[in-house]
Amino acid sequence: MTTHIRLLDGITILEPTGKIAGSSASELRKTISPQIEAYDEPRILINFKRVNTIDGSGLNALMEARALTARKKGRIGVVHVSKHIKNLVALSRLASLFERFDSEDAAVLALSA
């Protein structure tokens, strides 16, 4: 798994690619944490467009990112979540913890406010 990071209107956008499972979940955790720590009130958007699989360790990494962001009174959103990931998040009852957006533009606009 690789993760491309870019900044748009004060929003840190992370674009992981491939599987977020096992050791790649640790990689995601190591990538997200500094992005959250770098800001007083982090605004993070995770674009799942190129993610094809996520497992429990991946969900755990996302939950840790969400907790870190919440402690700093920041916001974290997700976009382009596949049906597989939506189902897994729904089954684990985590769906309400992440702001979901229909497009990257809508997410950047909302998270910038």
VEXKEFI-929242 format. One line per field, with one value per residue (C-alpha): residue number from 1; residue in three letters; x, y, z. Coordinates in nm, 2 decimals. Last residue first. Example, Ala and Ser with C-alpha at 12.3 -4.5 7.8 and 13.67 -1.06 7.14 Angstrom:
<recs>
i = 2; 1
aa = ser; ala
x = 1.37; 1.23
y = -0.11; -0.45
z = 0.71; 0.78
</recs>
This chain:
<recs>
i = 113; 112; 111; 110; 109; 108; 107; 106; 105; 104; 103; 102; 101; 100; 99; 98; 97; 96; 95; 94; 93; 92; 91; 90; 89; 88; 87; 86; 85; 84; 83; 82; 81; 80; 79; 78; 77; 76; 75; 74; 73; 72; 71; 70; 69; 68; 67; 66; 65; 64; 63; 62; 61; 60; 59; 58; 57; 56; 55; 54; 53; 52; 51; 50; 49; 48; 47; 46; 45; 44; 43; 42; 41; 40; 39; 38; 37; 36; 35; 34; 33; 32; 31; 30; 29; 28; 27; 26; 25; 24; 23; 22; 21; 20; 19; 18; 17; 16; 15; 14; 13; 12; 11; 10; 9; 8; 7; 6; 5; 4; 3; 2; 1
aa = ala; ser; leu; ala; leu; val; ala; ala; asp; glu; ser; asp; phe; arg; glu; phe; leu; ser; ala; leu; arg; ser; leu; ala; val; leu; asn; lys; ile; his; lys; ser; val; his; val; val; gly; ile; arg; gly; lys; lys; arg; ala; thr; leu; ala; arg; ala; glu; met; leu; ala; asn; leu; gly; ser; gly; asp; ile; thr; asn; val; arg; lys; phe; asn; ile; leu; ile; arg; pro; glu; asp; tyr; ala; glu; ile; gln; pro; ser; ile; thr; lys; arg; leu; glu; ser; ala; ser; ser; gly; ala; ile; lys; gly; thr; pro; glu; leu; ile; thr; ile; gly; asp; leu; leu; arg; ile; his; thr; thr; met
x = -1.57; -1.28; -1.41; -1.74; -1.57; -1.30; -1.56; -1.79; -1.50; -1.38; -1.72; -2.01; -1.90; -1.89; -1.80; -1.67; -1.79; -2.14; -2.02; -1.83; -2.09; -1.86; -2.11; -2.16; -1.78; -1.76; -2.05; -1.92; -1.58; -1.73; -1.96; -1.66; -1.59; -1.52; -1.49; -1.40; -1.39; -1.19; -1.24; -1.03; -1.10; -0.74; -0.88; -1.11; -0.83; -0.64; -0.96; -1.03; -0.68; -0.70; -1.03; -0.88; -0.59; -0.84; -1.04; -0.72; -0.64; -1.00; -0.97; -0.97; -0.97; -0.98; -0.85; -0.80; -1.10; -1.07; -1.00; -0.92; -0.99; -0.82; -0.88; -0.65; -0.72; -0.39; -0.20; 0.11; -0.01; -0.28; -0.05; 0.21; -0.04; -0.18; 0.13; 0.24; -0.12; -0.13; 0.19; 0.05; -0.26; -0.02; 0.12; -0.22; -0.48; -0.53; -0.51; -0.43; -0.38; -0.42; -0.51; -0.47; -0.60; -0.49; -0.73; -0.61; -0.75; -0.60; -0.29; -0.16; -0.06; -0.03; -0.04; 0.12; 0.00
y = 2.58; 2.41; 2.07; 2.14; 2.29; 2.02; 1.75; 1.88; 1.91; 1.56; 1.42; 1.24; 1.31; 1.10; 1.25; 0.96; 0.84; 0.75; 0.46; 0.29; 0.03; -0.26; -0.40; -0.05; -0.01; -0.35; -0.27; 0.07; -0.08; -0.34; -0.09; 0.14; 0.46; 0.74; 1.01; 1.01; 1.28; 1.38; 1.69; 1.86; 1.93; 1.81; 1.52; 1.45; 1.42; 1.17; 0.97; 0.96; 0.86; 0.58; 0.47; 0.47; 0.25; 0.01; -0.01; -0.11; -0.37; -0.51; -0.54; -0.31; -0.41; -0.23; 0.11; 0.34; 0.57; 0.56; 0.93; 1.02; 1.38; 1.54; 1.88; 1.91; 2.16; 2.26; 2.11; 1.90; 1.62; 1.51; 1.48; 1.32; 1.05; 0.97; 0.82; 0.60; 0.48; 0.40; 0.21; 0.02; -0.07; -0.19; -0.45; -0.63; -0.48; -0.16; -0.30; -0.10; 0.27; 0.53; 0.89; 1.12; 1.47; 1.73; 2.02; 2.38; 2.47; 2.16; 1.98; 1.66; 1.31; 1.00; 0.68; 0.35; 0.00
z = 0.70; 0.53; 0.60; 0.42; 0.10; 0.09; 0.13; -0.13; -0.38; -0.30; -0.38; -0.21; 0.14; 0.46; 0.80; 1.00; 1.34; 1.23; 1.02; 1.30; 1.38; 1.29; 1.05; 0.90; 0.85; 0.68; 0.46; 0.36; 0.29; 0.05; -0.11; -0.19; -0.01; -0.25; 0.02; 0.39; 0.65; 0.95; 1.16; 1.43; 1.79; 1.88; 2.07; 1.78; 1.53; 1.75; 1.80; 1.42; 1.34; 1.60; 1.45; 1.10; 1.22; 1.38; 1.06; 0.88; 1.15; 1.11; 0.73; 0.43; 0.06; -0.28; -0.19; -0.50; -0.45; -0.07; -0.04; 0.33; 0.41; 0.72; 0.88; 1.18; 1.45; 1.60; 1.30; 1.25; 1.48; 1.24; 0.94; 1.16; 1.26; 0.91; 0.75; 1.04; 1.08; 0.71; 0.73; 1.03; 0.82; 0.55; 0.79; 0.82; 0.58; 0.40; 0.05; -0.26; -0.28; 0.00; -0.10; 0.19; 0.16; 0.42; 0.41; 0.43; 0.09; -0.07; 0.07; -0.08; 0.05; -0.17; 0.03; -0.08; 0.00
</recs>
